[in-house]
Amino acid sequence: MQRCCSTALPRSLFARAPPAFAITPAYARFVHDITITRTGKPIIRNPNGGRSSIGGHTVTVFGATGFLGRYIVSKLARKGCQVIIPFREEMAKRHLKVTGDLGRVHFIEFDLRNTQSIEESVRHSDVVFSLIGRQYTTKNFSYEDVHVEGTERIAEAVAKYDVDRYIHVSSFNADKKSPSQFYATKAQGEVVARTIFPETTIVRPAPMYGDEDNLLTKLGTVKNLLIANNMQERFRPVHVFDVAKGLEALMYDDSTAGQTFEFYGPKEYSMKEIADLVDKEIVKKRRHINLPKPVFKALAKAFDLIWWPMISPDEVERQFIDQVVDPNAKTLKDLGIEPDDIRQWVLHYTRQYRSNLYYDLPPMTEKERREERKYLHVENDM
């Protein structure tokens, strides 16, 4: 006689096994998420959801490894844009990888004299930023090589693949008749870009300040020992954050195509006035040795023989040229951006250079407290 097993088995044993892969439900899309670009290309754009949102744009940023580049790359990548970064040096671009979510930031090796590598960098993009510039010449690249011929190759690649937007970052004081080769070649680059691609948006930023800049950082250290013109050069310094916000706003506003913008701060300062602000915050008096222009130029020409950058003769020439604002160019205010005054940020960017003697100073007097309150905007003494 066959015995029957009456042991109860759990019902979960007979439950259907889950599929080998799960199908992720599609996110809801709305009509207002669809954007038609200048050339009629439809893209899905929802850049307000944070780091993992969909920016919709594929953006190439030439010169992303420079001072301004890291800020615009960070703003674009965290809005979900696909950012393509052409680079020359492997170690110079690795910090940009973490500015966006996984798969948002892509690198492609290129050479400014190699047309094929430039075309490969822009062929899939609908927006191209050109931030390439050189403050000094080297044995491999002159000002003309970078600012004129390099701009020509990039603009030709943009026109060849009919890229929607091309935003070319030039410089303040760009003038073909300028005694400075830097300013003169920057102006030539603007003409070349507009000739090849008439819809080019040109941006001329003033001297920028921020982390690892060439303004406050230089004044906070001993690097600015040798000077010319008694530091009387006048300009309107602009925060690099404001410039990055302005470039981002230009990308999303197709009506700015073919226009010229100048980004500068709200107030004009001389280099001496900014140096005094820095000296006050770091509680040090940096020494400066003023040299005659011919002597300093000859010395800078000798410094050019050193392989690391120090100062070039053209940088000496620029110390005698004040910033001239183009009245016909639009500004940050036309984009709804109110630029910051450099006084608000001097302490923030130069705190690490402050003297240890600061902590041995006697308590502030009432007059000093009133003066301090003007800049700190405190309501009550703590």
Disulfide bonds with the S-S distance in Angstrom:
none
